[in-house]
């Protein structure tokens, strides 16, 4: 059941709080506008949001304490219809501004997912030094994620494995389809039994309410925010619920909020055909253009060779010389995973070349291309890519969390018949032969989710509120997970925004282009919106010339 998250931080460390003085701040609450379901009455002037109480900490206890970080767990209402009722804790990590005398405020960060842990994003190096000097960077795990009251459908890993082990990521045969759908129903039944009341309050509208409370609690009059992938839905929802509270909002790797909140199936179909499939096709074209040895898979018709590998795996898994087995599910998930980052494209080409050599051992073929490519390089295609590289507290028997579906199934409306997904898989494959079936089986859980979108409080628009300051929208031309058209639609749907384009195969762009980062710094620090229509290039060549 593995699905790939976006822009998750590949750091794993437990939270370590150390003694020290507390730092506090406070501000008055704000009122949201434009909610499709009436919000709780706004706070009165006399009511105050409690300040964050920070405690100095070291985010990575395996290394010396840099003494620039603070931790906190901030309480927010479980149910905003009952704000004085039960509370849940939002785990926050702050990297203090490098130049306190010139500090502007806080920059909140969200890496996406949904379900991606943002806590350690306070340690990110994606931004220029000037941003780190002028802002506190604040990473946080949204409600139900990792350290923030993780939404969990199982009590033990063994219980989870007994269900997930019966699922096939890309089911093809009738048995695989039936087993996957049956196990998915068992999964949602477990969620209904074990997840508790939080499962009814996971939609993005609640994440945004939490974010606004945190903004107030750190003392910022307006929000400065950078959201990636699903984080763009958080940013765009905030911009329309609290338009007068927008100081600077960057959304990178954009969803189409209107489509996502109104038609989950069509949104997913467009992700497959216009996102992953388009990015794959561009990868193969650029591989051919780069040629060998820069791209190890460049010999011959790369499209035909790739399709032949995929079609072979539909009926016949491949056992590698190492003993590892490549299946259609592992192959598809790893190809998708590689398309998320330019740095993974050359290794993907080497893996494809190695796998092709195992399937089609032709003496003398590809000698130049395959030079230095061993069969072992196909091994990475034998492993199913993880659902997310999110950090969970180490003391939990079931260390994953189920926030991905907790959010998606409350935000995105889906049919209630799980068999609809099997029927759609066959149709989607016509336009997206590699990723159509893969994407169709992303969300059958939402058909039987205990608290689905049709029964949940959601923000579904309008999306065109005019914000106090422009929103900066960033889109990559060949973003696999959030296609470029979504960025264009986001820019058109928002009431006050500008789009910056980066020409590359990658999911999200900040930190991948010096030209882009200069615009980001100017926007965040000086509030200078970029000029519209700019198309930038990345710093990295995905197929560099080999060094001697």
C-alpha positions in Angstrom: 0.0 0.0 0.0 3.0 2.2 -0.3 2.5 5.7 -1.7 5.2 8.2 -2.2 5.2 11.4 -0.2 6.7 14.7 -1.4 9.7 16.5 -0.1 9.9 14.5 3.2 13.0 15.2 5.2 15.4 12.3 5.3 16.5 12.8 8.9 15.5 10.6 11.8 16.1 11.7 15.3 14.1 11.7 18.5 12.9 14.9 20.2 15.3 15.8 23.0 14.3 18.6 25.3 16.9 20.1 27.5 16.4 22.5 30.4 16.5 26.2 29.8 14.5 29.4 30.0 11.2 29.6 28.3 10.5 32.2 25.6 6.9 33.4 25.0 5.0 35.6 22.7 1.3 36.4 22.3 -1.1 38.0 19.8 -4.8 38.5 19.2 -6.8 36.0 17.3 -8.0 36.4 13.7 -11.3 35.7 12.0 -11.7 33.4 9.0 -13.8 34.1 6.0 -15.4 32.1 3.2 -15.9 28.7 4.9 -18.4 26.5 3.3 -19.6 25.2 6.6 -20.2 27.9 9.3 -17.2 28.2 11.6 -17.4 28.5 15.3 -18.1 32.1 16.4 -14.9 34.1 16.2 -13.0 34.8 19.3 -14.0 37.9 21.2 -11.7 40.8 21.7 -11.2 39.8 25.3 -10.2 36.2 24.4 -6.5 35.6 23.9 -4.6 32.8 22.2 -2.1 31.3 24.6 1.5 32.0 23.6 4.0 29.3 22.7 6.2 28.2 25.5 9.6 27.4 23.9 12.3 25.2 25.5 15.8 25.0 24.1 16.5 21.7 22.5 18.8 19.8 20.2 16.9 18.3 17.2 19.7 15.8 16.6 21.1 14.4 19.9 23.7 12.4 18.1 25.5 15.6 17.2 26.7 18.6 19.4 23.9 21.0 20.3 24.2 24.0 18.0 22.1 26.0 20.6 19.9 27.7 18.0 16.8 25.5 18.4 13.8 25.5 20.6 11.0 22.9 20.9 7.3 23.2 22.0 4.1 21.3 21.9 1.3 23.7 21.3 -2.3 22.8 22.3 -5.1 23.3 19.9 -8.8 22.3 20.0 -9.5 18.8 18.7 -12.8 20.1 17.5 -13.1 23.8 16.6 -16.9 23.6 17.2 -16.0 23.0 20.8 -12.8 25.2 21.3 -12.8 24.9 25.1 -13.0 21.1 24.9 -10.4 18.4 24.4 -7.0 19.6 23.1 -4.3 17.9 21.0 -0.7 18.9 20.8 1.1 20.3 17.8 4.9 19.6 17.9 6.9 22.6 16.8 10.6 23.1 16.3 12.1 26.6 15.9 15.5 27.7 14.5 16.0 31.1 15.9 16.8 34.0 13.5 20.6 34.4 13.0 20.4 38.2 13.4 17.9 38.9 16.2 18.3 42.7 15.8 17.0 42.4 12.2 14.5 39.7 12.8 11.3 40.1 10.8 9.2 37.3 12.3 8.5 33.6 11.8 8.6 31.5 8.6 6.3 28.5 9.0 7.1 25.5 6.8 5.1 22.5 5.6 6.7 19.8 3.3 3.4 18.3 2.1 2.2 14.7 2.1 -0.4 14.9 3.4 1.2 13.2 6.3 4.7 14.6 5.8 6.5 15.5 9.0 7.5 19.1 9.0 9.1 19.2 12.4 12.7 18.9 11.2 12.1 21.4 8.3 13.3 24.0 10.8 16.8 22.6 10.0 16.4 23.0 6.2 19.1 24.5 4.1 16.8 25.2 1.1 16.8 29.0 1.8 19.5 31.6 1.4 21.4 32.8 4.5 19.6 36.1 4.5 16.3 34.3 5.1 17.9 32.3 8.0 19.2 35.6 9.5 15.9 37.5 9.3 13.4 34.8 10.3 12.8 32.2 12.9 12.2 29.0 10.9 9.3 27.0 12.4 8.7 23.4 11.4 5.7 21.5 12.8 4.0 18.2 12.5 0.3 18.9 11.5 -2.4 17.3 13.6 -2.3 13.5 13.4 1.2 13.4 12.0 4.3 11.9 13.7 4.9 13.8 17.0 1.5 15.6 16.9 -1.0 13.1 18.3 -0.4 10.6 15.4 -3.5 9.2 13.9 -3.0 5.4 14.2 -5.3 2.6 13.0 -3.3 -0.2 14.6 -1.9 -0.9 18.0 1.1 -3.0 16.8 3.2 -3.4 13.7 2.2 -7.0 13.5 -1.5 -6.0 13.1 -0.6 -3.5 10.4 1.6 -6.0 8.6 -1.2 -8.6 8.6 -3.3 -6.1 6.6 -0.8 -4.3 4.5 0.9 -7.6 3.5 -2.2 -8.6 1.6 -2.2 -5.5 -0.6 -0.5 -5.2 -4.0 0.6 -1.7 -4.9 -0.3 -2.2 -8.6 -2.7 -5.1 -8.7 -3.3 -6.7 -12.1 -4.7 -10.2 -11.7 -8.3 -10.7 -10.4 -6.8 -12.3 -7.2 -4.5 -9.3 -6.6 -7.4 -6.9 -7.1 -9.8 -8.8 -4.8 -7.2 -9.3 -2.1 -6.1 -5.7 -2.2 -9.7 -4.4 -1.9 -10.5 -6.9 0.9 -7.4 -5.9 2.8 -8.3 -2.2 2.3 -11.7 -2.7 3.8 -10.0 -4.4 6.8 -7.7 -1.4 7.1 -10.5 1.1 7.2 -12.4 -1.1 9.7 -9.3 -1.0 11.9 -9.3 2.8 11.6 -12.9 2.9 12.7 -12.1 0.8 15.8 -8.8 2.3 16.8 -8.2 5.9 15.5 -10.4 7.7 18.0 -12.2 11.0 17.6 -9.3 12.7 15.8 -10.2 10.8 12.6 -13.2 13.1 12.4 -11.1 16.3 12.5 -8.2 15.8 10.0 -9.3 17.9 7.1 -7.2 20.8 5.8 -9.6 23.4 7.2 -8.5 22.2 10.7 -4.8 22.2 9.8 -5.2 25.8 8.7 -7.0 26.8 11.9 -4.1 25.3 13.8 -1.7 27.2 11.7 -3.4 30.5 12.4 -3.4 29.8 16.1 0.3 29.1 15.9 0.9 32.4 14.0 -0.9 34.3 16.7 0.9 32.3 19.5 4.4 33.3 18.2 3.4 36.9 18.0 3.2 37.5 14.3 0.6 40.0 13.0 0.5 38.3 9.6 1.6 34.9 8.3 4.8 34.1 6.5 4.6 30.6 5.1 6.2 28.2 2.6 4.2 25.1 1.7 5.3 22.4 -0.7 3.1 19.8 -2.5 0.1 19.3 -0.3 1.4 22.2 1.7 0.2 24.4 -1.2 -3.4 23.4 -0.3 -2.6 24.6 3.3 -1.2 27.9 2.0 -4.0 28.5 -0.5 -6.7 27.6 2.0 -5.1 29.9 4.6 -5.0 32.7 2.0 -8.7 32.5 1.5 -9.8 31.9 5.1 -7.6 34.7 6.4 -6.8 36.9 3.4 -5.9 40.0 5.5 -3.4 37.9 7.5 -1.2 37.1 4.5 2.3 38.7 4.7 4.1 36.4 2.4 3.0 32.9 1.3 5.1 30.7 -1.0 3.4 27.6 -2.5 5.7 25.3 -4.5 4.6 22.1 -6.3 0.9 23.1 -6.5 -2.3 21.2 -6.3 -5.4 22.4 -8.1 -7.5 23.2 -5.0 -10.8 23.5 -6.9 -10.5 20.2 -8.6 -9.0 18.4 -5.6 -11.8 19.4 -3.2 -14.6 18.7 -5.6 -13.6 15.6 -7.6 -11.0 13.3 -6.1 -11.1 10.8 -8.9 -10.6 13.3 -11.7 -7.8 14.9 -9.7 -6.0 11.6 -9.4 -6.5 10.8 -13.1 -4.9 14.0 -14.1 -2.0 13.4 -11.7 -1.4 10.1 -13.5 -1.7 11.2 -17.1 -0.6 14.9 -16.9 1.9 14.5 -14.0 3.8 11.2 -13.6 3.3 10.0 -17.2 4.3 13.3 -18.7 7.4 13.5 -16.5 8.4 10.0 -17.4 8.1 10.7 -21.1 10.3 13.8 -20.7 12.9 11.9 -18.7 13.1 9.4 -21.6 13.4 12.2 -24.1 16.1 14.0 -22.2 17.9 10.7 -21.6 18.0 10.2 -25.4 19.2 13.7 -26.0 22.0 13.4 -23.4 23.2 10.2 -24.9 25.6 7.7 -23.5 27.5 7.6 -21.2 25.7 10.6 -19.6 22.5 8.6 -19.6 23.0 4.9 -19.3 19.6 4.0 -20.8 20.1 6.1 -23.9 20.8 3.5 -26.5 18.1 2.7 -29.0 14.4 3.7 -28.6 14.2 4.5 -24.9 10.4 4.7 -24.9 10.0 1.3 -26.5 12.6 -0.3 -24.2 11.0 1.1 -21.1 7.5 0.0 -22.2 8.9 -3.5 -22.9 10.3 -3.7 -19.4 7.0 -2.6 -17.8 4.9 -4.9 -19.9 7.2 -7.8 -19.1 6.7 -7.2 -15.4 2.9 -7.2 -15.7 3.0 -10.9 -16.2 6.5 -12.0 -15.1 8.4 -10.7 -12.1 12.2 -10.7 -12.6 14.6 -12.4 -10.3 17.9 -10.6 -10.3 21.4 -12.2 -9.9 21.4 -10.9 -6.3 18.3 -12.9 -5.5 16.1 -9.8 -5.3 12.8 -9.8 -7.3 11.5 -6.9 -9.3 7.7 -6.8 -9.5 5.4 -4.4 -11.3 4.6 -2.7 -8.0 8.2 -2.2 -6.9 9.2 -1.1 -10.4 6.4 1.5 -10.7 6.9 2.9 -7.2 10.7 3.3 -7.7 10.3 4.9 -11.1 7.8 7.3 -9.6 10.1 8.0 -6.7 13.0 8.8 -9.0 11.0 11.3 -10.9 10.6 13.4 -7.8 14.2 14.6 -7.9 16.7 15.4 -10.7 19.4 13.9 -8.7 17.7 10.5 -9.0 17.3 10.5 -12.8 20.8 9.3 -13.8 20.7 6.5 -11.2 17.2 5.5 -12.5 18.7 5.3 -16.0 21.4 3.0 -14.7 18.9 0.8 -12.9 16.7 0.6 -16.1 19.8 -0.4 -18.1 20.8 -3.0 -15.6 17.3 -4.5 -15.5 17.0 -4.5 -19.3 20.3 -6.4 -19.4 18.9 -9.1 -17.1 15.7 -9.4 -19.1 17.3 -9.3 -22.5 20.9 -10.6 -22.2 22.2 -9.8 -25.7 25.9 -10.2 -26.1 27.4 -7.1 -27.6 24.3 -4.9 -27.2 24.8 -1.8 -25.2 28.5 -2.3 -24.6 29.2 1.5 -24.7 26.0 2.4 -22.8 26.3 -0.4 -20.2 29.9 0.2 -19.5 30.2 0.4 -15.7 26.6 -0.7 -15.2 26.3 -3.9 -13.2 23.2 -6.0 -12.6 23.4 -5.0 -9.0 22.2 -1.6 -10.0 18.8 -3.1 -10.8 18.4 -4.0 -7.1 16.9 -0.6 -6.2 14.0 -1.4 -8.5 13.2 -4.5 -6.4 12.2 -2.4 -3.3 8.8 -0.8 -2.9 9.4 2.9 -2.2 8.2 3.9 1.3 5.0 5.8 1.7 6.8 8.6 3.5 10.1 9.4 5.1 8.4 10.9 8.1 9.8 10.6 11.6 7.7 9.1 14.3 8.5 8.9 18.0 10.7 5.9 18.6 8.7 4.6 21.6 5.6 3.7 19.6 4.9 0.0 18.9 3.2 1.0 15.6 5.5 3.7 14.5 3.8 4.7 11.3 0.7 6.9 11.2 -2.3 7.0 9.0 -2.6 10.7 8.4 -2.2 10.4 4.6 -5.7 8.9 4.3 -6.9 10.8 7.4 -6.5 14.0 5.4 -7.1 12.9 1.8 -10.3 11.0 2.6 -11.8 14.0 4.4 -10.7 16.5 1.8 -11.3 14.7 -1.5 -14.7 13.2 -2.4 -14.7 9.7 -3.7 -17.3 7.0 -4.7 -18.4 4.7 -1.9 -18.0 1.5 -4.0 -14.4 0.2 -3.8 -14.9 -1.8 -7.0 -15.1 1.5 -8.9 -11.4 1.9 -8.5 -10.7 -1.4 -10.2 -12.9 -0.4 -13.2 -11.2 3.0 -13.4 -7.7 1.4 -13.4 -8.4 -0.3 -16.7 -9.6 2.9 -18.3 -6.8 5.1 -16.9 -4.2 2.7 -18.3 -5.1 3.8 -21.8 -3.8 7.3 -21.2 -1.3 6.5 -18.6 0.1 3.0 -19.2 2.7 3.2 -16.5 1.0 5.2 -13.7 -2.8 4.9 -14.5 -3.3 1.7 -12.5 -0.8 2.8 -9.9 -2.8 6.0 -9.2 -6.2 4.4 -9.4 -5.3 2.2 -6.4 -4.1 5.2 -4.4 -7.4 5.8 -2.7 -9.8 2.9 -2.4 -9.5 3.3 1.3 -11.5 6.5 0.9 -14.5 4.6 -0.3 -15.0 3.1 3.2 -13.2 5.6 5.3 -14.9 6.1 8.7 -15.1 9.9 8.3 -15.3 10.6 4.5 -15.3 14.0 2.7 -19.1 13.9 2.1 -19.7 13.9 5.9 -16.9 16.2 7.0 -16.3 19.9 7.5 -14.2 21.1 4.6 -13.1 24.3 3.0 -14.1 24.0 -0.7 -13.8 27.7 -1.8 -14.0 30.4 -2.9 -10.4 30.5 -3.8 -10.3 34.1 -5.2 -10.2 36.2 -2.0 -7.8 39.1 -2.5 -5.0 38.7 0.0 -3.3 41.6 1.7 -0.1 40.7 -0.2 0.5 38.6 -3.3 1.0 34.9 -3.0 4.1 33.5 -4.8 3.2 30.4 -6.8 6.0 28.1 -8.1 5.6 25.4 -10.7 8.0 23.0 -12.4 7.3 22.2 -16.1 7.6 18.5 -15.5 6.6 18.0 -11.9 5.4 14.4 -11.6 3.3 14.6 -8.5 1.7 18.0 -9.1 1.7 18.7 -12.8 2.5 22.2 -14.1 -1.1 22.8 -15.2 -2.0 22.6 -11.5 0.4 25.5 -10.8 -1.2 27.5 -13.7 -4.7 26.8 -12.4 -3.7 27.7 -8.8 -2.4 31.1 -10.0 -5.6 31.8 -11.9 -7.8 30.7 -9.1 -6.2 32.8 -6.4 -7.2 36.4 -6.1 -3.8 37.9 -5.8 -0.8 35.9 -7.0 2.1 35.5 -9.4 3.5 32.4 -11.0 7.2 31.6 -11.4 8.2 28.6 -13.6 11.3 26.4 -13.4 12.0 24.1 -16.3 12.9 20.7 -14.8 11.8 17.2 -13.9 11.3 17.4 -10.2 8.7 17.8 -7.5 9.0 21.3 -6.1 11.8 23.8 -6.8 12.9 26.0 -3.9 16.6 25.2 -3.2 17.1 23.8 -6.7 17.8 27.1 -8.6 19.9 30.0 -7.5 17.8 32.3 -9.6 14.7 31.1 -8.0 16.1 31.4 -4.5 17.1 35.0 -5.1 13.4 35.7 -5.9 12.3 33.8 -2.9 14.6 35.8 -0.6 13.5 39.1 -2.1 9.9 38.1 -1.7 10.2 36.9 1.9 12.5 39.6 3.2 11.5 42.7 1.2 8.0 41.6 0.2 8.9 42.2 -3.4 6.7 40.0 -5.6 8.4 38.4 -8.6 7.7 39.7 -12.1 5.2 37.4 -13.8 6.1 35.2 -16.7 9.6 34.2 -15.6 10.9 30.8 -16.7 14.0 29.8 -14.8 16.5 26.9 -15.1 17.8 24.6 -12.3 21.4 24.5 -11.1 21.8 20.7 -11.6 22.3 18.9 -14.8 20.5 15.6 -14.3 22.8 13.9 -16.8 26.3 15.4 -16.1 29.3 14.7 -18.2 31.3 11.9 -16.4 34.5 13.0 -14.9 37.7 11.1 -15.7 
